Every structure is written in C-alpha cells, then in structure tokens.
C-alpha cells in the first residue's frame, strides 16, 4: 500500500479528496433543500391546525 504514494503526490490526493467530499456535501444539501420534507430554510408546508 505504501508504494501507491510513489505514483501519486499525497498533497494533490488529499486536496482532491477534500474538494470531492466538499462538493458532494454541497450537492447533497442542495438536493435536500429542493424537497418539501427536508427544506429547513422555508419550513414545512404541512402545518397542523389545533381546531
């Protein structure tokens, strides 16, 4: 396993991994924000009345 770092620069791999994980997290959050159930900014559109 240690020989793989001779093929790839560890700094570039770590930066690439961080960029990939950050963009994946942003993508997941935007997908959740586009749904009615998990949109925490606008609130839930289904409100319960206390009649």
Number of C-alpha atoms within 10 A of each C-alpha: 4 6 7 9 11 8 8 10 10 12 10 10 12 11 11 12 12 12 12 12 12 12 12 12 12 12 12 11 13 12 12 14 15 10 11 13 12 14 16 11 7 9 11 12 9 8 7 6 5 4 3
